Amino acid sequence: MSVRIKLIAFGVLLATLPMVTGLILLGTSRQVQVARRKADFAEQLEREVFDLTLLTNEFTRFHSPRAERQLREHQDQIQQLAVQLEAVATEADERRLVGNIGRHNQRLVDLTAQLIASESGDVDAASADSRAQWSNRLAGQLLGAAQAVLSDSRQLRARWTSQLVTAQRVADRLVLIAILLTVVLGVGALAALYRSISPPLRRLANAVEGFGQGRRLVRVESSSRDEIGRLCHTFNEMADELQRHHENLETVVEERTAALV
C-alpha cells in the first residue's frame, strides 16, 4: 500500500469517527427525548390526578360550585392527557395502565354527574336508602375512582421515570464508549501510520549518511512495497552500482600501477 493511500485512509478514518460518534449521540438523544417526553406526560398526569383527588374530596364534603367546576375541568384535562398518553405508550403494560386511567376517569365523570344530580334532587334516591345515604355511597365510589386513577398514574410515572433514567445511563455509556473508541482508533491509526513511515525513513537517512562517510557496504533493509520501500530499493541498487564502480576503479589502478613498475 502506497504512502498516499495510507494518508488518504487515515484522513477518511479521522473523518468517519466523528460522524459515527455523532450518529450514536443522535440515536441516544432521541431515545432520551422520547423517555423524557413520557416522563413529563406522566408527571403532568399525576399532578392533575392529585389535584383531582383533592377537588373530589372537597366536592363530596362541601358540594361547592367552584369545586364542581374545577373538578369537571380536571376531568377533561385528564381525558385529553389519556389520549396523548396512548400515542406514546408502546408496551403492553403501559397501554394497560393508560386504558385503566381512561376508564377510571370516565367513571369519575359519570359518578360526578350522578352525585350532582342526586344533590340537586333531579333523580330519586333508591327506595331502601335515603337521599343522604345515596349521596354518601356515590361520594365513596367517586373517591375510590379518584384513588384508582391516582394509583395508575403513579405506576405509569414510576415506570417512565425508570425508563428515562435507564435511557440516560445508556446514552452516557454509549457516549463514553464512542469517545474512547474514537481516541483508541485514532491513536492506533496514527501509530500504525508512524510505524510504516518513520522507521524506514530513519533507516534510509542513516544509510545515506553512512554511505556518504565512506561506509560503502551499508544497505537499507525494507520489505515494504510503497514509495519508501521503492526508494530504499533504489538506494541499495545505487550503492551496489557505486560499489562495483569503486571496485573496478581499484582494479584498474592496481593493474596500471603494476604495469608501470
C-alpha positions as CSV (number, residue, x, y, z in Angstrom):
1,M,0.0,0.0,0.0
2,S,1.4,3.4,-1.0
3,V,2.0,6.2,1.4
4,R,-0.6,8.3,-0.4
5,I,-3.2,5.6,0.1
6,K,-2.2,5.3,3.7
7,L,-2.6,9.0,4.3
8,I,-6.0,9.1,2.5
9,A,-7.2,6.1,4.6
10,F,-6.0,7.8,7.8
11,G,-7.9,11.0,6.8
12,V,-11.0,9.1,6.0
13,L,-10.8,7.3,9.3
14,L,-10.4,10.6,11.2
15,A,-13.4,12.0,9.3
16,T,-15.5,8.9,9.8
17,L,-15.0,8.5,13.6
18,P,-16.7,11.8,14.5
19,M,-19.5,11.1,12.1
20,V,-20.1,7.7,13.7
21,T,-19.9,9.3,17.2
22,G,-22.4,11.9,16.1
23,L,-24.8,9.3,14.8
24,I,-24.6,7.4,18.1
25,L,-25.2,10.6,20.0
26,L,-28.2,11.4,17.8
27,G,-29.7,8.0,18.3
28,T,-29.2,8.0,22.1
29,S,-30.5,11.6,22.3
30,R,-33.7,10.6,20.5
31,Q,-34.2,7.8,23.0
32,V,-33.7,10.1,25.9
33,Q,-36.1,12.6,24.4
34,V,-38.8,10.0,24.0
35,A,-38.3,8.8,27.5
36,R,-38.2,12.4,28.8
37,R,-41.4,13.1,27.0
38,K,-43.1,10.1,28.5
39,A,-41.9,11.1,32.0
40,D,-43.1,14.7,31.5
41,F,-46.6,13.4,30.4
42,A,-46.7,11.1,33.4
43,E,-45.6,13.8,35.8
44,Q,-48.3,16.2,34.4
45,L,-50.9,13.5,34.7
46,E,-50.0,12.7,38.3
47,R,-50.3,16.4,39.2
48,E,-53.7,16.6,37.5
49,V,-54.9,13.5,39.2
50,F,-53.6,14.6,42.6
51,D,-55.5,17.9,42.2
52,L,-58.5,16.0,41.0
53,T,-58.4,13.8,44.2
54,L,-58.3,17.0,46.4
55,L,-61.2,18.5,44.5
56,T,-63.2,15.3,44.6
57,N,-62.7,15.2,48.4
58,E,-63.7,18.9,48.6
59,F,-66.7,18.4,46.4
60,T,-68.0,15.4,48.2
61,R,-67.8,17.2,51.5
62,F,-69.0,20.7,50.7
63,H,-70.6,20.4,47.2
64,S,-69.3,23.9,46.3
65,P,-69.9,25.2,42.7
66,R,-66.2,26.2,42.5
67,A,-65.1,22.6,43.3
68,E,-67.6,21.2,40.8
69,R,-66.4,23.5,38.0
70,Q,-62.7,22.7,38.7
71,L,-63.5,19.0,39.1
72,R,-65.0,18.9,35.6
73,E,-62.1,20.9,34.2
74,H,-59.5,18.5,35.6
75,Q,-61.5,15.5,34.4
76,D,-61.5,17.0,30.9
77,Q,-57.7,17.6,31.1
78,I,-57.1,14.1,32.3
79,Q,-59.1,12.7,29.4
80,Q,-57.1,14.7,27.0
81,L,-53.8,13.5,28.6
82,A,-55.0,10.0,28.4
83,V,-55.4,10.4,24.6
84,Q,-51.9,11.8,24.4
85,L,-50.5,9.0,26.5
86,E,-52.0,6.4,24.2
87,A,-49.8,7.8,21.4
88,V,-46.6,7.4,23.4
89,A,-47.4,4.1,25.2
90,T,-45.5,1.4,23.4
91,E,-45.5,-1.6,25.8
92,A,-48.5,-3.7,26.8
93,D,-48.3,-2.8,30.5
94,E,-48.1,0.9,29.5
95,R,-51.2,0.6,27.3
96,R,-53.0,-1.2,30.1
97,L,-52.3,1.5,32.6
98,V,-53.3,4.2,30.2
99,G,-56.5,2.3,29.4
100,N,-57.3,2.0,33.1
101,I,-56.7,5.7,33.6
102,G,-59.1,6.5,30.8
103,R,-61.8,4.1,32.2
104,H,-61.5,5.3,35.8
105,N,-61.6,8.9,34.7
106,Q,-64.8,8.2,32.7
107,R,-66.2,6.6,35.8
108,L,-65.3,9.7,37.7
109,V,-67.2,11.8,35.1
110,D,-70.3,9.5,35.4
111,L,-70.2,9.4,39.2
112,T,-69.8,13.2,39.4
113,A,-72.8,13.7,37.2
114,Q,-74.8,11.3,39.3
115,L,-73.7,13.0,42.6
116,I,-74.6,16.4,41.2
117,A,-78.0,15.2,40.1
118,S,-78.6,13.5,43.5
119,E,-77.7,16.6,45.4
120,S,-79.9,18.8,43.2
121,G,-82.8,16.4,43.6
122,D,-83.0,15.7,39.8
123,V,-83.1,11.9,40.5
124,D,-84.9,9.9,43.1
125,A,-82.9,8.0,45.7
126,A,-83.3,4.3,45.8
127,S,-86.3,3.1,47.8
128,A,-84.1,1.4,50.5
129,D,-81.8,4.4,51.0
130,S,-82.3,8.0,51.9
131,R,-81.0,10.6,49.6
132,A,-78.2,11.3,52.0
133,Q,-77.2,7.7,52.1
134,W,-77.3,7.5,48.3
135,S,-75.1,10.6,48.0
136,N,-72.6,9.2,50.5
137,R,-72.4,6.0,48.6
138,L,-71.8,7.9,45.3
139,A,-69.2,10.1,47.1
140,G,-67.4,7.0,48.4
141,Q,-67.4,5.5,44.9
142,L,-66.1,8.8,43.5
143,L,-63.2,8.9,45.9
144,G,-62.4,5.3,45.1
145,A,-62.3,6.0,41.4
146,A,-60.1,9.1,42.0
147,Q,-57.7,6.9,44.1
148,A,-57.6,4.3,41.3
149,V,-56.7,7.0,38.8
150,L,-54.0,8.3,41.1
151,S,-52.6,4.8,41.7
152,D,-52.4,4.0,38.0
153,S,-50.8,7.4,37.2
154,R,-48.2,6.9,39.9
155,Q,-47.3,3.5,38.5
156,L,-47.1,4.9,35.0
157,R,-44.9,7.8,36.2
158,A,-42.6,5.4,38.1
159,R,-42.3,3.2,35.0
160,W,-41.5,6.0,32.6
161,T,-39.2,7.8,35.1
162,S,-37.2,4.5,35.4
163,Q,-37.1,4.3,31.6
164,L,-35.8,7.9,31.5
165,V,-33.0,7.1,34.0
166,T,-32.1,3.9,32.1
167,A,-32.0,5.8,28.7
168,Q,-29.8,8.5,30.2
169,R,-27.4,5.9,31.6
170,V,-27.3,4.0,28.3
171,A,-26.7,7.3,26.5
172,D,-23.9,8.3,28.8
173,R,-22.2,4.9,28.4
174,L,-22.6,4.9,24.7
175,V,-21.1,8.4,24.5
176,L,-18.2,7.4,26.7
177,I,-17.6,4.2,24.6
178,A,-17.8,6.3,21.4
179,I,-15.3,8.8,22.7
180,L,-12.9,6.1,24.0
181,L,-13.2,4.2,20.7
182,T,-12.5,7.3,18.7
183,V,-9.4,8.1,20.7
184,V,-8.2,4.5,20.6
185,L,-8.7,4.0,16.9
186,G,-7.3,7.5,16.1
187,V,-4.2,6.9,18.2
188,G,-3.9,3.3,16.8
189,A,-4.2,4.5,13.2
190,L,-1.7,7.3,13.8
191,A,0.8,4.9,15.5
192,A,0.4,2.4,12.6
193,L,1.0,5.2,10.1
194,Y,4.0,6.4,12.0
195,R,5.5,2.9,12.2
196,S,5.0,2.4,8.5
197,I,6.7,5.7,7.5
198,S,9.1,6.9,10.2
199,P,11.4,3.8,10.8
200,P,12.1,3.2,7.1
201,L,12.9,6.8,6.5
202,R,15.1,6.9,9.6
203,R,17.0,3.8,8.3
204,L,17.3,5.3,4.9
205,A,18.6,8.5,6.3
206,N,21.2,6.7,8.4
207,A,22.3,4.6,5.4
208,V,22.7,7.6,3.2
209,E,24.7,9.4,6.0
210,G,26.9,6.3,6.5
211,F,27.4,5.8,2.7
212,G,28.5,9.4,2.5
213,Q,31.0,8.8,5.3
214,G,32.7,6.1,3.3
215,R,30.9,3.0,4.5
216,R,30.3,1.5,1.1
217,L,28.8,-1.7,2.3
218,V,25.9,-0.1,4.2
219,R,22.4,-1.1,2.9
220,V,18.8,-0.5,3.8
221,E,16.6,-3.4,4.7
222,S,13.0,-2.9,3.7
223,S,10.2,-5.3,2.7
224,S,7.7,-2.5,2.1
225,R,6.3,-2.0,-1.4
226,D,5.3,1.6,-1.0
227,E,7.2,4.7,-2.2
228,I,9.6,4.4,0.8
229,G,10.2,0.8,0.0
230,R,11.0,1.6,-3.6
231,L,13.2,4.4,-2.5
232,C,15.2,2.1,-0.2
233,H,15.5,-0.5,-3.0
234,T,16.7,2.3,-5.4
235,F,19.3,3.3,-2.8
236,N,20.5,-0.2,-2.5
237,E,20.9,-0.6,-6.3
238,M,22.7,2.7,-6.5
239,A,25.0,1.7,-3.6
240,D,25.7,-1.7,-5.3
241,E,26.5,0.1,-8.6
242,L,28.8,2.6,-6.9
243,Q,30.5,-0.3,-5.0
244,R,31.1,-2.1,-8.3
245,H,32.5,1.0,-9.9
246,H,34.7,1.6,-7.0
247,E,36.0,-2.0,-7.1
248,N,36.5,-1.8,-10.8
249,L,38.4,1.5,-10.4
250,E,40.6,0.0,-7.7
251,T,41.4,-3.0,-10.0
252,V,42.3,-0.6,-12.9
253,V,44.5,1.4,-10.7
254,E,46.3,-1.7,-9.4
255,E,46.8,-3.0,-12.9
256,R,48.2,0.2,-14.2
257,T,50.4,0.6,-11.2
258,A,51.8,-2.9,-11.7
259,A,52.4,-2.1,-15.4
260,L,54.4,1.0,-14.6
261,V,56.5,-1.0,-12.1
